[in-house]
């Protein structure tokens, strides 16, 4: 696919990012297209891999008690094999809901959701014992969500 996106492509992506279940006719109206061309653009964006899927935003508070923790991780070694081992290990951990390789003083930033602090600590103890190469980590417990939105796509590119 030609990676150049026009304003309507961006509008489609921005709308779907906020409202994944929007009716196709409503989406078309919002981006000022008729339904068929809008649907064709959506399919093209999906095929190009720009739309990877559709998800529901779940209210974790309504499900029950939980703790959300951000964790910075520093590895013992900075060899390619060490990064690969860590990433394979984390990929298998369901409680790790996000993990990003980052620049700066740490190697990774992880997002973890568990039922309580004790289960978070058990997860981290298991990670340390797994020989995934973690030198040290720092945890930051979320006390209150302030803002959690998809990116403003109109500002990118």
Protein Blocks (a to p, Z undefined) as FASTA:
>chain_A
ZZbdcfklmmmmmmmmmmmmbcfklmmmmnopafklmmmmmmmmmmnomagbdcddddfk
lnoccdddddddddfbfcfklmmmmmmmmmmmmklmbdcddehjbfbdcddddfblklmm
mmmmmmmmnonopabdcddddfbdfbdcdddfklgZZ
